[in-house]
C-alpha cells in the first residue's frame, strides 16, 4: 500500500512538472 502511494505521488509530481514545461500540449493524453 505504501509503495502504491509513493508511486502515485511520484507520478503526480512528474505530471505537474510536465504541465509546467508543456503548456501548449496540455490536452495530450499520457
Secondary structure, DSSP 8 states (H G I E B T S, - for coil): -HHHHHHHHHHHHHHHHHHHH-STTTT---
